[in-house]
Each structure stands twice: as structure tokens, then as C-alpha cells.
Amino acid sequence: MLSRTAENLYWLARYVERAEYLARTIDATLRVTALPAAYIGKTNEWDSALLTAGVAASFYQQYEVANEHNVVDYLSFSASNPSSIRNCIEAARLNSRSVRTALTSEMWDTINSAWIELQEVWSKGTSTREDLAKFLRFVQETSLRFDGSAYRTMLRNDAYWFSRMGVHLERADNTARILDVKYHVLLPEEEHVGGPLDFYQWSSILRSVSALTAYHWVYRETLKPWLIADLLILNDTLPRSLASCYGNLVRNLDQIGVAYGRQGPAQRHARGIRNRLEHSNMNDIFQHGVHEFIQEFITDNSRLGEIITKQYLI
């Protein structure tokens, strides 16, 4: 496969996954801000949404206040935000056009119809909470349709593997950033861990990775920070956990290595991260510091993206 084709497939999948993640982040933040002030405390949930998305610095270059209107506009439709939902879907369509012959008709139809519908939503705007909720649901359903189409209709060859690599690398980064914001930034220092504020923030985070029901199935307990961290970091039965993402990344990289007849630094780096996750436990992570562990993971995950680019995409 040409490196350009591999790159387009890889980034197509990353952009679709990122758009869904932003939609989930906005939806979860809306749920928390709808609660009475006594439940959500003094934190600015919209500021935490920007931190989770990794765009706080660029946001404050254009806006003075992080409120619902400004943050939703910036994360959803802003042309100046490279990671806005609008830009992600447009970038996904551009990439899909470049590799049209490598995609199944179902995958192309999903991206193309999403781009067309996005133009209509953007021109009309989302003036009400109901309109915004419909838009966020549309983005999430687009990602689910695209993911399902890829799983059900693509040949299991290098096109599929590069696409899946993009999904799991992006997903791991998103989950890690959500956890990092919670432990390092979101909870006020004077707030008691396990209090009502803590409960609703954790509920919001689990919803943003579609894991609230999964948590109760696995642990059958009330929300506890160490159990939630265990679910999102080490439990490989949860598709959005760091362990699950790296199990899939190693598998896809190994399949590409077998198909191309050689292994490389990407395979070795991914295995190193997976092995570290497999041999970690929550006691060690909490003693080391969750923020430090997650920051190290984000750096390593970003490094893997750079290695994949050098090894296969340029």
C-alpha cells in the first residue's frame, strides 16, 4: 500500500473518533451543568471541557469567558479550531475522497452524508438545547455507523489495519486526557473525595466514554475513584480503556508487520506500553501518582503516533 493511502486511512479514522469524543464531552458537560449549583460546586465545567479537549490555550486567544455558548461554538463549529467537530468531519471527508477506492460504499456513504448534513446544521445553528442534543446525537451515530461499516464490510488487510490503528490511538489519547483532567484539574482541593461533586463529575466522565453501565456491571458498587480508574486504565474488557486500546494496537501492528514481512520500532514501542499496562496495578499507580502515570502514558502514546508516521506514513 502507498504510504499516502495508509496515511489517509489512518487520519480518516482518527478524525471520526475525535469528532465523537468531542460530542460526548459536550453532552456530558451539558448534563452536569443542568444540575443545581449545590451539586456541581464552584468548578467551571466548561473550562474543564476545554482542558479535556486540549484546546484551552487557543480558546482563550479568542474568548474571554468559558461559558456554554462560547465553548459549544468553539468545540462544534469554529473554523479556527482545527479539532472542532466541523473541521474533523470535513477533514475526514477530504481523506475519504483521497482513498475512495480503498473504502467500501457503506463507509463512504456514512462520511459523505454526515458532511452534507453538517452543512445544513451549521447554516441553521443550534439555538436550543434540543437542537444541540440532536446534533451531538447525530455526530455520535455517524461515528458508530462508520465504525460498524468498517467492521462489517472491510477486508481484513492493511487498509483495515491502518484504519483501526488510527481509531485505537486516538481513543487511548482521549480516555487518558479525560482521566488526567479529573484527577489533576477538575476536582477543587477543598472538595471531599467521594462527596456529591465527586459523584456527579465521575458520572459525567463515565458517560463521556460510554462506560457508566459497564462500571455497574463490572463492580456492582457505587462510584469510587479507584475502581473507575481501574476500569478506564487496566480493564481490557472495556473497549475504551487504555489496556484494550493497546491490545488492539499491538494486534494491528503485528498484522501489518506479518503482511509486510518485517517488524519495526512501532511494534516494539506499542508492546512496551502494553506490557507496562499489563503489569501495573492500581495500588502502584496511585502511589506513583495518577497524574504522573497518565502524563507519561500520553507522552508515550503521542510518541507511538510519531513512530508510526515515520515507519509507515511518510
QUIRA-V435702 format. One line per field, one symbol per residue. ss: DSSP state (h for helix, s for strand, l for the rest). phi: phi as a letter, one per 40 degrees, with the letter a starting at -180 (. if undefined). psi: psi as a letter, one per 30 degrees, with the letter a starting at -180 (. if undefined). A space follows every 50 residues. Layout:
# QUIRA-V435702
ss=???
phi=???
psi=???
This chain:
# QUIRA-V435702
ss=llhhhhhhhhhhhhhhhhhhhhhhhhhhhhhhhlllhhhhllllhhhhhh hhhllhhhhllllllllhhhhhhhhhllllllllhhhhhhhhhhhhhhlh hhllhhhhhhhhhhhhhhhhhhhhllllhhhhhhhhhhhhhhhhhhhhhh hhhllllhhhhhhhhhhhhhhhhhhhhhhhhhhhhhlllllllllhhhhh hhhhhhhhlllhhhhhhhhlllllhhhhhhhhhllllllllhhhhhhhhh hhhhhhhhhhllllhhhhhhhhhhhhhhlllhhhhhhhlhhhhhhhhhhh hhhhhhhhhhhhhl
phi=.ccccccccccdcccccccccccccccccccccccddccbgccccccccc cccgbccccccbbcbcbdccccccccbccccdbcddccccccccccccbd ccbcccccccccccccccccccccgbcbdccccccccccccccccccccc ccbcccbcccccccdcdccccccccccccccccbbccccccccgcccccc ccdcccccbfbccddcccbfbccbdcccccccbbccccdcccccdccccc ccccccdcccgacaccccccccccccccbcbccccccchcdccccccdcc ccccdccdcccbbb
psi=kkeeeeeeeeeeeeeeeeeeeeeeeeeeeeeeffllefefafkjeeeeee eefggeeeeffflekileeeeeeefefkffjfgleeeeeeeeeeeeefhe fflleeeeeeeeeeeeeeeeeeeelifleeeeeeeeeeeeeeeeeeeeee effkkiafeeeeeeeeeeeeeeeeeeeeeeeeffeekkefkkkfaeeeee eeeeeeefghgeeeeeeefhllkkeeeeeeefefjgfkfgleeeefeeee eeeeeeeeefgklafeeeeeeeeeeeeeglleeeeeeejeeeeeeeeeee eeeeeeeeeeeff.
